[in-house]
Amino acid sequence: MAGNTFGTLFRITTFGESHGAALGVTVDGCPAGLALDEKVIQKELDRRRPGAHSETSTGIPCDPKLNPTSTARKEADACEILSGVFNGQTTGTPIAILIRNTNQKSDDYGDIVTKFRPGHADYPYLKKYGIRDYRGGGRSSGRETAARVAAGAIAQAFLALKGITVRAWTSEAALIKCETFKETEIEANQMRACDSKAAAKMLERVIELKGKGDSAGGIVTCRVSGAGLPGGLGEPVFDKLDAELAHAILSIGAVKGIEFGAGFESARMTGSEWNDPMRIDEVTGQPIFLSNHAGGILGGLSTGAEITFNVAVKPVPSISMTQKTTDIYGKECDIEVHGRHDVCLCPRIVPVVEAMTALVIADLYLRQLAAR
């Protein structure tokens, strides 16, 4: 299987399956001298774990049984740094991280040994390889993202030293939109929404769908900001910043779309409406943008303004409702998907979006050093 490596200078390779012995990632190209230990990585892995919605408010991930959005699968996701770190600092050599699986229940998937699950990668995987891992989906499982989050934690630690932050949140879920933005509320509710009132409505709707055996999709918004965010990040022509971000975000299995700044609304605007006016900041003497329809990217390069984009997250395909499908023998049949699954992926995909975004920005930041 090709396609398990991402990045140019800050480069990662992931491995492992949902129901295999372990998942892992190798990070190559991280500069030496970065303070790093398991705690830095574990903090982000805990945010991706089922039910871990309120770390900043409680310091302890909540029990997934109390969070109706999440799967009941309990994985410690304890990370082990195997190489590339000495005395709490990166050495410049490849960093290998292992995350062992401890709570697999492959028997839950016995019914899909011969049946294709609607909305899953079962059928195309079989067509491509002639064999598939039906135990939760193998490499196509959302569990694969744990390795990405581990690598992204290192990228975020690097960017923090440069004064750059990456922040994502649920802006819409189950057709409920956030009406206000308050960053402190993101980690204080089960939906990781920026509006606590909207979060309560989202949760109510998710509980309703769960009772019916159904699921929900949503939208995650991401922002890259900070005093250290430079203009010029990106590599024209084929490695534009927005192209690299799109590559990274669309590689997440549940993501079906991405838009930057005004996004698709741009098609309904005139040039005079869309163009972001510029003025000189009285304090810094540098140009600033009075609006940000471009999402902080022009010509495939960062402008220095906040980089903003929205991500479309599909409904969880594993639902317990009876669905029409076919089997590997070419016969029509019905299927009910059993096992432990999320109802809405948005809260848990937030740290994954942050991780993939940080990996892109870190990689392009290093590539920028060679531009002059």
RAZI-V525497 format. One record per residue. RES is the residue in three letters. PSI is psi in degrees with one decimal (NA if undefined). D_LAST is the distance of its C-alpha to the last C-alpha in Angstrom with 2 decimals. Layout:
res = {RES & RES}
psi = {PSI & PSI}
d_last = {D_LAST & D_LAST}
//
This chain:
res = {MET & ALA & GLY & ASN & THR & PHE & GLY & THR & LEU & PHE & ARG & ILE & THR & THR & PHE & GLY & GLU & SER & HIS & GLY & ALA & ALA & LEU & GLY & VAL & THR & VAL & ASP & GLY & CYS & PRO & ALA & GLY & LEU & ALA & LEU & ASP & GLU & LYS & VAL & ILE & GLN & LYS & GLU & LEU & ASP & ARG & ARG & ARG & PRO & GLY & ALA & HIS & SER & GLU & THR & SER & THR & GLY & ILE & PRO & CYS & ASP & PRO & LYS & LEU & ASN & PRO & THR & SER & THR & ALA & ARG & LYS & GLU & ALA & ASP & ALA & CYS & GLU & ILE & LEU & SER & GLY & VAL & PHE & ASN & GLY & GLN & THR & THR & GLY & THR & PRO & ILE & ALA & ILE & LEU & ILE & ARG & ASN & THR & ASN & GLN & LYS & SER & ASP & ASP & TYR & GLY & ASP & ILE & VAL & THR & LYS & PHE & ARG & PRO & GLY & HIS & ALA & ASP & TYR & PRO & TYR & LEU & LYS & LYS & TYR & GLY & ILE & ARG & ASP & TYR & ARG & GLY & GLY & GLY & ARG & SER & SER & GLY & ARG & GLU & THR & ALA & ALA & ARG & VAL & ALA & ALA & GLY & ALA & ILE & ALA & GLN & ALA & PHE & LEU & ALA & LEU & LYS & GLY & ILE & THR & VAL & ARG & ALA & TRP & THR & SER & GLU & ALA & ALA & LEU & ILE & LYS & CYS & GLU & THR & PHE & LYS & GLU & THR & GLU & ILE & GLU & ALA & ASN & GLN & MET & ARG & ALA & CYS & ASP & SER & LYS & ALA & ALA & ALA & LYS & MET & LEU & GLU & ARG & VAL & ILE & GLU & LEU & LYS & GLY & LYS & GLY & ASP & SER & ALA & GLY & GLY & ILE & VAL & THR & CYS & ARG & VAL & SER & GLY & ALA & GLY & LEU & PRO & GLY & GLY & LEU & GLY & GLU & PRO & VAL & PHE & ASP & LYS & LEU & ASP & ALA & GLU & LEU & ALA & HIS & ALA & ILE & LEU & SER & ILE & GLY & ALA & VAL & LYS & GLY & ILE & GLU & PHE & GLY & ALA & GLY & PHE & GLU & SER & ALA & ARG & MET & THR & GLY & SER & GLU & TRP & ASN & ASP & PRO & MET & ARG & ILE & ASP & GLU & VAL & THR & GLY & GLN & PRO & ILE & PHE & LEU & SER & ASN & HIS & ALA & GLY & GLY & ILE & LEU & GLY & GLY & LEU & SER & THR & GLY & ALA & GLU & ILE & THR & PHE & ASN & VAL & ALA & VAL & LYS & PRO & VAL & PRO & SER & ILE & SER & MET & THR & GLN & LYS & THR & THR & ASP & ILE & TYR & GLY & LYS & GLU & CYS & ASP & ILE & GLU & VAL & HIS & GLY & ARG & HIS & ASP & VAL & CYS & LEU & CYS & PRO & ARG & ILE & VAL & PRO & VAL & VAL & GLU & ALA & MET & THR & ALA & LEU & VAL & ILE & ALA & ASP & LEU & TYR & LEU & ARG & GLN & LEU & ALA & ALA & ARG}
psi = {121.6 & 175.0 & 25.2 & 6.4 & 138.0 & 139.2 & 165.5 & -62.2 & -46.6 & 98.5 & 134.0 & 150.4 & 124.4 & 159.1 & 164.3 & 160.3 & 164.1 & -43.2 & 20.8 & -169.9 & -34.2 & 165.9 & 161.3 & 172.7 & 144.9 & 127.2 & 118.1 & 136.2 & 0.5 & 127.6 & 149.8 & 154.0 & 4.4 & 127.4 & 125.6 & 134.5 & -179.1 & -30.9 & -37.9 & -43.8 & -40.8 & -35.5 & -43.2 & -35.9 & -36.9 & -32.9 & -29.6 & -19.1 & 154.5 & 129.0 & -5.0 & 82.0 & -16.1 & 45.4 & -41.1 & -24.7 & -26.2 & -22.7 & -6.8 & 128.1 & 138.9 & 162.4 & 124.6 & -21.5 & -25.5 & -4.8 & 105.2 & -9.4 & -20.1 & 160.0 & 153.8 & 0.6 & 126.8 & 108.1 & 132.6 & -28.6 & 36.7 & 126.5 & 146.9 & 120.9 & 117.3 & -23.2 & 167.6 & 0.1 & 132.9 & 127.7 & 40.0 & 13.0 & 146.1 & 145.8 & -5.9 & -7.9 & 166.8 & 134.4 & 117.5 & 131.0 & 134.1 & 138.3 & 109.4 & 142.2 & 132.8 & -6.7 & 39.8 & 145.2 & 74.9 & -23.2 & -23.8 & -18.1 & 16.0 & -32.4 & -17.6 & 13.4 & -39.5 & -5.9 & 143.4 & 131.3 & 122.8 & 137.0 & -6.4 & 174.5 & 11.2 & -53.4 & -52.1 & -31.2 & -42.8 & -38.7 & -36.1 & -46.9 & -16.0 & 1.3 & 149.3 & 151.4 & 104.0 & -4.0 & 78.1 & -1.2 & -6.2 & -126.2 & -20.0 & -5.2 & 149.7 & -18.6 & -25.0 & -25.4 & -13.4 & -39.3 & -37.4 & -42.4 & -38.0 & -44.9 & -40.1 & -30.4 & -37.0 & -42.8 & -40.3 & -35.5 & -39.4 & -46.4 & -33.9 & -36.6 & -23.8 & 2.2 & 31.0 & 131.7 & 148.1 & 126.3 & 130.0 & 160.2 & 162.3 & 119.9 & -16.2 & 141.0 & 140.2 & 38.3 & 8.7 & 124.3 & 146.7 & 135.3 & -21.5 & 167.2 & 123.5 & 109.0 & -34.2 & -15.4 & -14.7 & -49.1 & 5.6 & 5.4 & 158.8 & -18.2 & -6.4 & 41.1 & 154.3 & 2.3 & 110.6 & -36.0 & -43.4 & -36.5 & -40.3 & -39.6 & -38.9 & -47.0 & -40.5 & -42.3 & -39.4 & -41.6 & -40.7 & -45.4 & -38.0 & -39.0 & -25.8 & -2.7 & 19.4 & -176.2 & 177.3 & 154.3 & -166.8 & -169.9 & 132.2 & 132.1 & 142.0 & 144.6 & 131.5 & 123.3 & -176.9 & 153.9 & -24.6 & -0.5 & 112.6 & 162.5 & 154.5 & -0.9 & 134.6 & 158.0 & 94.1 & 145.7 & -32.5 & -20.5 & 42.3 & 152.0 & -47.9 & -31.5 & -41.1 & -41.1 & -41.7 & -42.6 & -46.7 & -49.1 & -40.4 & -11.9 & -10.9 & 127.0 & -35.5 & -3.5 & 131.3 & 1.9 & 157.3 & 142.4 & 141.0 & 136.6 & -124.7 & -17.9 & -131.7 & -19.1 & -20.6 & -32.5 & -16.3 & 10.0 & 158.8 & 166.6 & -38.7 & -26.2 & -37.7 & -41.2 & 136.1 & 111.0 & 150.5 & 144.0 & 171.2 & 128.1 & 127.3 & -26.0 & -50.5 & -21.5 & 8.0 & 153.2 & 143.2 & 160.0 & 133.3 & -14.6 & 177.6 & 51.5 & -24.7 & -9.3 & 25.6 & 13.5 & 125.7 & 132.5 & 21.4 & 8.0 & 146.7 & 145.8 & -10.6 & -17.6 & 166.2 & 136.1 & 121.2 & 140.7 & 157.7 & 145.2 & 126.7 & 120.2 & 124.5 & 161.2 & 149.1 & 123.9 & -22.3 & 95.9 & 152.6 & 0.4 & 149.9 & 128.9 & 153.4 & 137.1 & -169.3 & 168.5 & 179.2 & -9.1 & 3.7 & 20.0 & 145.6 & 144.6 & 178.0 & 160.3 & 142.6 & 119.4 & 119.3 & 176.7 & -167.1 & 115.3 & 154.9 & 160.0 & -39.3 & 126.6 & -15.3 & -50.4 & -39.2 & -19.6 & -14.5 & -53.2 & -23.8 & -43.4 & -42.6 & -42.4 & -48.8 & -35.1 & -44.9 & -37.9 & -40.4 & -48.2 & -41.4 & -42.8 & -47.8 & -28.1 & -44.0 & -38.1 & -29.7 & -30.7 & -18.4 & 4.5 & -24.3 & NA}
d_last = {37.01 & 33.39 & 30.83 & 30.95 & 27.30 & 24.52 & 20.76 & 18.02 & 16.62 & 19.06 & 21.96 & 25.64 & 28.87 & 32.07 & 35.69 & 39.25 & 41.82 & 43.63 & 46.87 & 45.65 & 45.67 & 42.18 & 38.72 & 35.53 & 31.79 & 29.44 & 25.99 & 23.52 & 20.04 & 20.95 & 19.47 & 22.25 & 23.97 & 24.38 & 27.97 & 29.75 & 33.36 & 35.60 & 36.30 & 32.76 & 33.03 & 36.73 & 36.28 & 34.36 & 36.71 & 39.64 & 38.33 & 38.33 & 41.84 & 44.83 & 46.03 & 43.37 & 42.84 & 43.39 & 41.61 & 40.60 & 44.14 & 46.14 & 43.91 & 45.69 & 45.08 & 48.17 & 50.68 & 49.82 & 53.55 & 53.12 & 50.23 & 51.53 & 48.06 & 47.34 & 48.61 & 51.18 & 49.48 & 48.97 & 46.16 & 45.10 & 41.58 & 41.39 & 38.18 & 38.10 & 34.98 & 35.73 & 32.74 & 29.33 & 30.59 & 32.37 & 33.98 & 32.39 & 28.76 & 26.54 & 26.26 & 23.20 & 25.72 & 26.87 & 28.69 & 31.89 & 33.89 & 37.42 & 39.43 & 43.03 & 45.23 & 48.52 & 50.24 & 50.38 & 53.45 & 53.26 & 56.89 & 55.84 & 54.38 & 57.48 & 58.25 & 54.98 & 55.43 & 56.72 & 55.70 & 52.43 & 51.24 & 50.37 & 46.80 & 45.72 & 43.94 & 47.18 & 47.97 & 44.59 & 44.00 & 47.41 & 46.74 & 43.46 & 44.59 & 48.39 & 48.51 & 47.42 & 47.53 & 49.78 & 49.66 & 47.65 & 45.32 & 43.57 & 39.82 & 40.23 & 41.62 & 39.88 & 40.34 & 37.39 & 35.14 & 36.06 & 33.66 & 30.81 & 31.69 & 31.68 & 28.14 & 27.05 & 28.54 & 26.11 & 23.12 & 24.68 & 25.19 & 21.50 & 20.57 & 23.35 & 21.72 & 18.69 & 21.21 & 21.19 & 24.57 & 25.87 & 29.43 & 31.73 & 35.40 & 38.28 & 38.62 & 41.45 & 43.84 & 47.19 & 46.95 & 46.76 & 43.85 & 42.56 & 43.51 & 41.82 & 38.78 & 39.18 & 36.64 & 39.20 & 41.47 & 39.15 & 40.12 & 43.64 & 45.06 & 45.58 & 43.59 & 40.42 & 40.81 & 39.55 & 43.06 & 45.95 & 48.62 & 46.91 & 46.38 & 50.14 & 50.86 & 48.38 & 50.07 & 53.49 & 52.54 & 51.04 & 54.27 & 56.25 & 54.29 & 54.58 & 58.33 & 58.39 & 56.38 & 53.48 & 49.82 & 47.23 & 43.64 & 41.35 & 37.95 & 35.28 & 32.71 & 29.38 & 27.10 & 23.69 & 23.38 & 22.77 & 21.23 & 18.18 & 17.48 & 14.17 & 13.59 & 11.33 & 12.52 & 13.47 & 12.68 & 14.45 & 16.92 & 19.01 & 17.28 & 17.37 & 17.81 & 21.46 & 22.06 & 20.93 & 23.05 & 25.89 & 25.77 & 25.99 & 28.68 & 30.75 & 30.91 & 33.16 & 36.65 & 38.23 & 35.57 & 36.52 & 34.17 & 31.12 & 30.31 & 27.46 & 28.39 & 31.43 & 31.36 & 34.41 & 35.78 & 33.14 & 35.42 & 38.17 & 36.28 & 35.77 & 32.51 & 33.69 & 34.40 & 31.24 & 28.52 & 27.29 & 27.98 & 25.49 & 26.40 & 25.01 & 25.68 & 28.05 & 26.94 & 23.13 & 22.83 & 20.33 & 21.25 & 23.32 & 25.05 & 28.85 & 29.25 & 27.28 & 28.69 & 25.26 & 25.11 & 21.75 & 20.03 & 19.51 & 18.24 & 17.64 & 15.08 & 16.23 & 17.29 & 17.77 & 21.47 & 23.44 & 22.97 & 26.56 & 28.41 & 31.97 & 33.18 & 36.56 & 38.48 & 41.51 & 44.93 & 45.70 & 47.37 & 49.69 & 52.65 & 56.27 & 57.76 & 59.45 & 57.24 & 57.94 & 56.21 & 56.97 & 57.22 & 56.11 & 59.48 & 58.89 & 61.32 & 60.96 & 61.35 & 60.53 & 58.34 & 58.03 & 54.93 & 55.87 & 53.84 & 51.61 & 49.06 & 47.10 & 48.45 & 45.23 & 41.85 & 39.86 & 40.35 & 39.32 & 36.44 & 34.73 & 33.27 & 32.34 & 30.33 & 28.64 & 27.89 & 26.38 & 24.27 & 22.99 & 22.18 & 20.00 & 18.16 & 17.72 & 16.45 & 13.87 & 12.86 & 12.22 & 10.41 & 8.09 & 7.05 & 5.66 & 3.83 & 0.00}
//
